[in-house]
Amino acid sequence: MTITLKKPQSPFYKQLIGKVDHKLLHLRDARETFILDKIEDSFLNYYVRQVLDKPWKNHLYIYMITDVERNLNPTSILENTKVLNVRLKDLFEHYNLTEIAQLNTETHMYEYFKETIFENHSDNQRSNFLAQYRTCSYYVNKWVKSKLSEEQQDYFEQFIFPLPSYDSSDFGFTKAAKEQARNTRKSETDAIVDFLPQIRAEGHFRWNQIDRLRKAFLKACEAVKNADIELPFDFEYNEPESVGERFCFRLWDRPSFVLHHQDQFSQSVITIANRRSQTFSDENNHYFIEFIKAERLNDDDETEGLWFLELIENDIIGSRIYNNISEEKIQRKLELLNSWGYGNEGELPRPFDGYHKEVLVQSTYVTRNKDKAEGLLFDVEPMYVAATFGLLGVDICTSTGARINELMQINYTKECLESFKVNEDIKHAFNATPKGRDKEEPYYITTETMKILAKVRKMLLEHYNDVTIPSVKYGKKSRIHLFKEPKPYFFQYHKKALDHLSIGSCLRFLLHGLIFETLEGKPVTVKTHLLRHAFATEAVKRHNVSTDIVAKILHQRDLNITGYYSEPTQSQVAQQVSEYHDIIMDYIDLDEAILRSPKELQKEFREYKENVGVLNNVIGGVCVTNMVCPTKMACLGCQAKIPQPEKKHELEEVIELSRDMEKRFSAMNLPIEVRKAKAMRKHARTELKEIELIEQYRKEEDYDPDIQFKK
């Protein structure tokens, strides 16, 4: 028998009753479920704190309902609400308005958009407000007309913002905001474009570090189980020489934590913990750790510890980082997040919300009790999972320039992943459907990428305790119509595909703390699309790959967009740099390139056509181009080459050879040839730098720390 509830069960109901319109508060969906009970606590927490005393409280409440019923992304709902609330507050205070009926879109709001008032507001602020206001008015009106009875429509129309007679095309700030966004993107690209190999290498270093932690954690758990050791249980291990630190931890489970912190728990909880029943039973129990300290091994330098410890210390991980804390603490968190480059004005950023069960986000038990421990309390597995997904994302974005939607398509099927033999070597690619296309296209990947895919697969098989990865629905709702059939996607957990927000959180988590700044000193955080811009800029401006070729590499049809992606950055305009980086990328289908090339490019192709096939051995690595050689056989410094540590000696020989050539050409008074010899040496040194990074993280992958257990 179905029980029909008489009132919503939301914990916020008591705070809203009598303040929000009664009929609004008790609206039900088609299944007779109160819509209030479907609204996330994070929205309602913000609404109660910031909107409940405002004249537009009912208008924004029905807007939240509409967005929830539209299944809009939770973060988008919250941010949309904030934009409207902050700007409406500005207008009401400026014009001394007290009731929503006093707000006139044709005078008050129009003057704001004409920049008559609030001259210090940016074009982006005005553009966002107008866009969100019109969106709110349109969708609330549409929802009321399509979902409610005529009687309800007549009543709820009073809570629909009136649609203004103008739109964004009537003002100049929209174009200016777009231009500002482009300039910001180029400025941010400028900040990271020199560091793509280092970003990739740092991702590997950090994954190795958390993998060592997880192995030590699992060994400690096993030792407790097998030896019947009483918790808590201390363990420590030494990091590799490159880190030079010893990490000390304490292992807990739920009952042991309560019993060793009895002064902070109620007697009833202590009793249940002693009995190991209910939430403390074996089936509900789990292990977690407390970070005690880091110690330097061979010097007196300041310890660094694990890169993510400051996120735990400042309680920045998760979606509820602003819940149940004072306004002062919220401001402190905002200042900290803004100093790291997360969030914009008027936002409450949640950059480390995994948006997915057990991906980065900590267990409820650890979250509730983290303040009771001396050290830093956290779950290992969600961190490991996020770092593993983050590593795969970083590697593919910095080696193919792929979009995040293309990452999400990678799956464990023979149709997606292809391996083939060339010159006795096994080579690899994944197939994905680019934006705006309806057919799959190949993205060539390296052996390193295949190793990471193997790590992700191993992690998923352990998670599912199975021999196969389950097939799940595609992770982005707006594109699910293109990928209707469930597939064994690599970016998945708990039988649900990760969406772009989850992958973005994993990427931020893995790379948190890397310092990048614009020329103006503004902090820059690494995002998948920013890596794509940097990838294109590097190819065109530093390696002279033509725009139409880069368009094929990035799987873009519009050369204008490719031109925007690859526009020179401010630093490149100020100083031309012919050095650094070897970005791994797949080049394009040869026949299509010829058909699309202008006559002069076709002529150039005929003149320089060489007998070079895809994936040939070249100095210091292998060539991955499946088209005309973009550098006319000048393999040193070419982005079509994958550096291989096994060929390090070849580059060292090139350096020695270039020195000899420089001396000979100097003696022959051939300055151009001297410059060529110097360029050869620079390219070889650059490739050696990346090989050294690869060697270092490969070495750390094999490092097996000696774990010391202490009772």
KAQUIJO-V170546 format. One record per residue. N is the residue number from 1. SS is DSSP state (H for helix, E for strand, - for the rest). OMEGA is omega as a letter, one per 40 degrees, with the letter a starting at -180 (* if undefined). D_FIRST is the distance of its C-alpha to the first C-alpha in Angstrom with 1 decimal. Layout:
n/ss/omega/d_first
N/SS/OMEGA/D_FIRST
N/SS/OMEGA/D_FIRST
This chain:
n/ss/omega/d_first
1/-/i/0.0
2/-/i/3.8
3/-/i/6.4
4/-/a/9.6
5/-/a/12.6
6/-/i/15.6
7/-/i/18.2
8/-/a/19.1
9/-/a/19.1
10/-/i/22.4
11/-/a/25.2
12/-/a/27.4
13/H/a/25.4
14/H/i/27.6
15/H/a/30.7
16/H/a/29.8
17/E/a/28.5
18/-/a/31.5
19/-/i/33.4
20/E/i/31.5
21/-/a/30.8
22/H/a/27.7
23/H/i/26.3
24/H/a/27.2
25/H/a/25.5
26/-/i/22.2
27/-/i/22.2
28/E/i/19.1
29/-/a/19.2
30/-/i/17.9
31/-/i/14.5
32/-/i/14.3
33/-/i/15.3
34/E/a/18.2
35/H/i/21.3
36/H/a/22.9
37/H/i/20.6
38/H/a/21.9
39/-/a/25.5
40/-/a/27.4
41/H/a/28.9
42/H/i/32.4
43/H/a/32.2
44/H/i/30.9
45/H/i/33.5
46/H/a/36.2
47/H/a/34.9
48/H/a/34.9
49/H/a/38.3
50/H/a/40.1
51/-/a/38.4
52/-/a/36.7
53/-/a/40.0
54/-/a/41.2
55/-/a/41.5
56/-/a/39.7
57/H/a/36.6
58/H/i/34.3
59/H/i/35.9
60/H/i/35.4
61/H/a/31.8
62/H/i/30.9
63/H/i/33.0
64/H/i/31.0
65/H/a/27.8
66/H/a/29.6
67/H/i/30.8
68/H/i/27.4
69/H/i/25.9
70/-/a/29.0
71/-/i/28.3
72/-/i/31.7
73/-/a/33.1
74/H/a/32.3
75/H/i/36.0
76/H/i/36.9
77/H/a/34.5
78/H/a/36.0
79/H/i/39.5
80/H/i/39.2
81/H/a/37.9
82/H/a/40.9
83/H/a/43.5
84/H/a/42.5
85/H/a/42.2
86/H/a/45.6
87/H/i/47.5
88/H/i/46.1
89/H/i/47.1
90/H/a/50.6
91/H/a/51.0
92/H/i/49.8
93/H/a/52.1
94/H/a/55.0
95/H/a/54.8
96/-/i/53.7
97/-/i/50.6
98/-/a/48.0
99/-/a/45.5
100/H/a/43.9
101/H/a/45.4
102/H/a/48.9
103/-/a/48.4
104/-/a/50.4
105/H/a/49.9
106/H/i/53.3
107/H/a/55.3
108/H/a/53.7
109/H/a/51.9
110/H/i/54.7
111/H/i/57.2
112/H/a/55.2
113/H/i/55.1
114/-/i/58.8
115/-/i/59.5
116/-/i/61.1
117/-/a/59.1
118/-/a/58.0
119/-/a/60.8
120/-/i/59.9
121/-/a/56.5
122/-/i/56.6
123/H/a/56.1
124/H/i/53.0
125/H/a/51.5
126/H/a/52.2
127/H/a/51.1
128/H/a/47.7
129/H/a/47.1
130/H/a/47.8
131/H/a/45.8
132/H/i/42.7
133/H/i/43.1
134/H/i/43.3
135/H/i/40.4
136/H/a/38.3
137/H/a/39.4
138/H/a/38.9
139/H/i/35.4
140/H/i/33.9
141/H/i/35.4
142/H/a/34.1
143/H/i/30.6
144/H/a/30.6
145/H/a/32.1
146/H/a/29.8
147/H/a/26.4
148/-/i/26.4
149/-/a/26.9
150/H/i/30.4
151/H/i/29.8
152/H/i/28.4
153/H/a/31.4
154/H/a/33.9
155/H/a/32.5
156/H/i/32.1
157/H/a/35.4
158/H/a/37.1
159/H/i/35.8
160/-/i/37.3
161/-/i/40.6
162/-/a/43.3
163/-/a/44.6
164/-/a/48.4
165/-/a/51.0
166/-/i/52.3
167/-/a/51.0
168/H/a/52.4
169/H/a/55.2
170/H/a/56.8
171/-/a/57.6
172/-/a/59.6
173/H/a/57.4
174/H/i/55.0
175/H/i/57.9
176/H/i/59.2
177/H/i/55.9
178/H/i/55.8
179/H/i/59.3
180/H/i/58.5
181/H/i/55.6
182/H/i/58.0
183/H/i/60.6
184/H/a/58.1
185/H/i/57.0
186/H/i/60.6
187/H/i/61.4
188/H/i/58.6
189/H/i/59.6
190/H/a/63.1
191/H/a/61.9
192/H/a/60.4
193/H/i/62.4
194/H/a/64.9
195/H/a/62.4
196/H/i/60.3
197/H/a/61.7
198/H/i/61.3
199/H/i/57.7
200/H/a/57.0
201/H/a/58.9
202/H/i/57.3
203/H/i/53.9
204/H/i/55.1
205/H/a/56.7
206/H/i/53.5
207/H/i/51.4
208/H/a/53.9
209/H/a/53.7
210/H/i/49.9
211/H/i/50.0
212/H/i/52.6
213/H/a/50.3
214/H/i/47.3
215/H/i/49.6
216/H/i/50.9
217/H/a/47.4
218/H/i/46.2
219/H/i/49.4
220/H/i/48.9
221/H/a/45.3
222/H/i/46.7
223/H/i/49.6
224/H/a/47.2
225/H/a/45.1
226/H/a/48.1
227/H/a/50.4
228/-/a/47.8
229/-/i/49.1
230/-/i/47.8
231/-/e/46.5
232/-/a/47.6
233/E/a/49.8
234/E/i/52.4
235/E/a/53.6
236/E/i/56.0
237/E/i/57.6
238/E/i/60.4
239/-/i/59.8
240/-/a/62.3
241/-/a/65.7
242/-/i/64.8
243/-/i/62.3
244/-/a/64.4
245/E/i/61.8
246/E/i/60.0
247/E/a/56.3
248/E/a/55.1
249/E/i/51.4
250/E/a/49.3
251/E/i/46.4
252/E/i/43.4
253/E/a/40.0
254/H/a/37.4
255/H/a/38.4
256/H/a/42.1
257/H/i/41.8
258/H/a/40.3
259/H/i/42.8
260/-/i/45.7
261/-/a/44.6
262/H/a/43.5
263/H/a/45.1
264/H/i/42.5
265/-/i/39.3
266/-/a/37.8
267/H/a/38.3
268/H/i/34.6
269/H/i/34.7
270/H/i/38.0
271/H/i/36.7
272/H/i/33.8
273/H/i/36.3
274/H/a/38.6
275/H/a/36.0
276/-/a/34.9
277/-/i/31.3
278/H/a/28.1
279/H/i/29.2
280/H/i/32.7
281/-/a/31.8
282/-/a/33.6
283/-/i/30.7
284/-/a/30.2
285/-/i/33.9
286/-/a/36.2
287/E/i/39.9
288/E/a/41.4
289/E/i/44.9
290/E/i/47.1
291/E/a/50.1
292/E/a/53.0
293/E/i/56.0
294/E/a/58.2
295/E/i/61.9
296/E/a/64.7
297/-/a/66.5
298/-/i/70.0
299/-/a/70.6
300/-/i/69.8
301/-/i/67.9
302/-/a/64.7
303/-/i/61.6
304/-/a/59.0
305/-/i/56.2
306/-/a/53.2
307/-/a/53.0
308/-/a/49.4
309/H/a/50.0
310/H/i/50.6
311/H/i/47.2
312/H/a/45.6
313/H/a/48.1
314/-/i/47.4
315/-/a/43.6
316/-/a/43.6
317/E/i/41.1
318/-/a/37.5
319/-/a/35.6
320/-/a/35.4
321/-/i/39.1
322/-/a/39.4
323/-/i/36.4
324/-/i/37.2
325/-/a/40.9
326/-/i/43.7
327/H/i/45.2
328/H/i/48.4
329/H/i/46.7
330/H/a/45.0
331/H/i/48.5
332/H/i/50.0
333/H/i/47.5
334/H/i/48.2
335/H/i/51.9
336/H/a/51.6
337/H/i/49.4
338/H/i/51.8
339/H/i/54.8
340/-/i/53.3
341/-/a/52.8
342/-/i/49.0
343/-/i/47.6
344/-/a/49.2
345/-/i/49.8
346/-/a/46.7
347/-/i/44.4
348/-/a/42.6
349/-/i/43.2
350/-/a/41.0
351/-/a/43.3
352/E/i/41.8
353/-/a/38.1
354/-/a/37.3
355/-/a/34.3
356/-/a/32.9
357/-/i/31.4
358/-/i/34.2
359/-/a/36.9
360/-/a/39.3
361/-/a/36.6
362/-/i/36.7
363/-/a/34.0
364/H/a/32.3
365/H/i/34.0
366/H/a/37.4
367/H/a/36.9
368/H/a/36.0
369/H/a/38.9
370/H/a/41.6
371/H/a/43.6
372/H/a/43.9
373/-/i/46.2
374/-/a/49.9
375/-/a/49.9
376/E/a/47.5
377/E/i/44.1
378/E/i/42.4
379/-/a/40.5
380/H/a/42.8
381/H/i/40.6
382/H/i/39.2
383/H/a/42.8
384/H/i/44.1
385/H/a/41.4
386/H/a/42.3
387/H/a/46.0
388/H/i/45.8
389/H/i/44.0
390/H/i/46.4
391/H/i/49.4
392/H/i/48.4
393/H/a/48.0
394/H/a/51.3
395/H/a/53.2
396/H/a/52.1
397/H/a/52.6
398/H/a/56.1
399/H/i/57.1
400/H/a/55.9
401/-/a/55.0
402/-/i/51.6
403/-/a/48.9
404/H/i/45.7
405/H/i/43.8
406/H/i/46.2
407/H/a/45.6
408/H/a/41.9
409/-/a/42.7
410/-/a/44.5
411/E/a/42.8
412/-/i/43.8
413/-/a/44.8
414/-/i/48.2
415/-/a/47.8
416/-/a/47.5
417/E/a/49.8
418/E/i/53.2
419/E/a/56.1
420/E/a/59.5
421/E/i/63.0
422/E/i/65.9
423/-/i/69.3
424/-/i/67.9
425/E/i/65.2
426/E/i/61.4
427/E/a/60.1
428/E/i/56.6
429/E/i/54.5
430/E/a/51.0
431/E/i/50.0
432/E/i/47.9
433/E/a/47.5
434/-/i/49.2
435/-/i/48.1
436/-/i/48.9
437/-/i/49.5
438/-/i/47.6
439/-/i/49.5
440/E/i/49.7
441/E/a/52.9
442/E/i/54.3
443/E/a/54.4
444/E/a/56.9
445/E/a/56.1
446/-/i/58.1
447/H/i/58.0
448/H/i/56.8
449/H/i/53.8
450/H/i/53.0
451/H/i/53.3
452/H/i/50.7
453/H/i/48.4
454/H/i/48.8
455/H/i/47.9
456/H/i/44.7
457/H/i/43.8
458/H/i/44.6
459/H/a/42.4
460/H/i/39.5
461/H/i/40.0
462/H/a/40.1
463/H/a/36.9
464/H/a/35.0
465/-/a/36.9
466/-/i/37.6
467/-/i/40.6
468/-/i/39.4
469/-/a/38.1
470/-/i/34.7
471/-/a/34.6
472/E/i/32.6
473/-/i/32.4
474/-/a/35.3
475/-/a/35.1
476/-/a/36.1
477/H/a/33.8
478/H/i/36.7
479/H/a/38.4
480/-/i/35.5
481/-/i/36.4
482/-/a/39.7
483/-/a/38.3
484/-/a/35.2
485/-/i/35.5
486/-/a/34.2
487/E/i/37.3
488/-/a/38.3
489/E/i/39.3
490/-/i/41.3
491/-/i/39.8
492/E/i/36.3
493/E/a/34.4
494/-/i/31.0
495/-/i/30.7
496/E/a/31.0
497/E/i/34.3
498/-/i/36.1
499/-/a/36.7
500/H/i/40.1
501/H/i/39.2
502/H/a/38.4
503/H/i/41.7
504/H/i/43.6
505/H/i/42.4
506/H/i/43.5
507/H/i/46.9
508/H/a/47.4
509/H/a/46.6
510/H/a/49.1
511/H/a/51.8
512/-/i/51.2
513/-/i/54.5
514/-/a/56.8
515/-/i/59.0
516/-/a/59.7
517/E/i/61.1
518/-/i/62.3
519/-/i/66.0
520/-/i/65.0
521/-/i/63.4
522/-/a/59.8
523/E/a/57.5
524/-/i/55.9
525/-/a/52.8
526/-/i/52.5
527/-/a/50.0
528/H/a/49.6
529/H/i/50.9
530/H/i/53.8
531/H/i/54.7
532/H/i/54.8
533/H/a/57.2
534/H/i/59.4
535/H/a/59.5
536/H/i/60.8
537/H/a/63.2
538/H/a/64.6
539/H/a/65.1
540/H/a/66.9
541/H/a/68.9
542/H/a/69.8
543/-/i/70.1
544/-/i/71.2
545/-/a/68.6
546/-/a/68.7
547/H/a/65.8
548/H/i/65.0
549/H/i/64.8
550/H/i/62.5
551/H/i/60.3
552/H/i/59.9
553/H/a/59.2
554/-/a/56.5
555/-/i/55.3
556/-/i/55.9
557/-/a/57.2
558/-/a/58.5
559/H/i/61.7
560/H/i/61.6
561/H/i/58.5
562/H/i/60.1
563/H/i/63.2
564/H/i/61.0
565/H/a/59.4
566/-/i/62.9
567/-/a/64.8
568/-/i/67.2
569/-/a/66.0
570/H/i/68.2
571/H/a/69.6
572/H/i/70.5
573/H/a/72.3
574/H/a/74.2
575/-/i/75.1
576/-/a/74.9
577/-/a/73.7
578/-/a/74.4
579/-/i/73.0
580/-/i/69.9
581/-/i/66.8
582/-/a/66.1
583/-/a/62.8
584/-/i/61.4
585/-/i/60.4
586/-/i/60.1
587/-/a/62.6
588/-/i/62.1
589/-/a/62.4
590/H/a/66.2
591/H/i/66.3
592/H/i/63.9
593/H/a/66.0
594/H/a/69.1
595/H/a/67.7
596/H/a/66.6
597/-/i/69.7
598/-/a/72.5
599/H/a/75.9
600/H/i/77.3
601/H/i/74.4
602/H/i/74.9
603/H/i/78.6
604/H/i/78.0
605/H/a/75.7
606/H/a/78.5
607/H/a/81.0
608/H/a/79.0
609/-/a/77.0
610/-/a/77.2
611/-/a/76.3
612/-/i/73.4
613/-/a/70.1
614/-/i/66.7
615/-/i/66.4
616/-/i/70.1
617/E/i/71.5
618/E/a/73.3
619/-/i/74.9
620/-/a/72.4
621/E/i/69.3
622/E/i/68.1
623/E/a/68.0
624/-/i/64.6
625/-/i/65.8
626/-/a/65.4
627/-/i/67.7
628/-/a/71.1
629/-/a/72.1
630/-/a/71.2
631/-/i/74.0
632/-/i/76.6
633/-/i/76.6
634/-/a/76.8
635/-/i/74.1
636/-/i/74.6
637/-/a/72.1
638/-/a/70.3
639/-/i/66.5
640/-/a/66.3
641/E/i/67.2
642/E/i/65.0
643/E/i/67.0
644/-/i/67.0
645/H/a/68.2
646/H/a/69.9
647/H/a/72.3
648/H/a/73.1
649/H/i/76.7
650/H/i/77.3
651/H/i/76.5
652/H/i/78.8
653/H/i/81.6
654/H/i/81.0
655/H/i/81.5
656/H/i/84.8
657/H/a/85.8
658/H/i/85.1
659/H/i/87.4
660/H/i/90.2
661/H/a/89.6
662/H/i/89.7
663/H/a/93.1
664/H/a/94.6
665/H/i/93.5
666/H/i/94.7
667/H/a/98.1
668/-/a/98.1
669/-/i/97.3
670/-/a/94.1
671/H/a/91.8
672/H/i/89.0
673/H/i/88.9
674/H/i/88.9
675/H/i/85.8
676/H/i/84.1
677/H/i/84.9
678/H/i/83.4
679/H/i/80.2
680/H/a/80.0
681/H/i/80.1
682/H/i/77.5
683/H/a/75.0
684/H/i/75.6
685/H/i/75.1
686/H/a/71.9
687/H/i/70.5
688/H/i/71.7
689/H/a/69.7
690/H/i/66.4
691/H/i/67.4
692/H/i/67.9
693/H/i/64.4
694/H/i/63.0
695/H/a/65.1
696/H/a/64.0
697/H/i/60.3
698/H/i/60.8
699/H/a/62.8
700/H/i/60.1
701/H/a/57.5
702/-/a/59.5
703/-/a/60.0
704/-/a/58.6
705/-/i/58.6
706/-/a/59.7
707/-/i/56.8
708/E/i/57.9
709/E/i/55.5
710/E/i/56.1
711/-/*/54.4
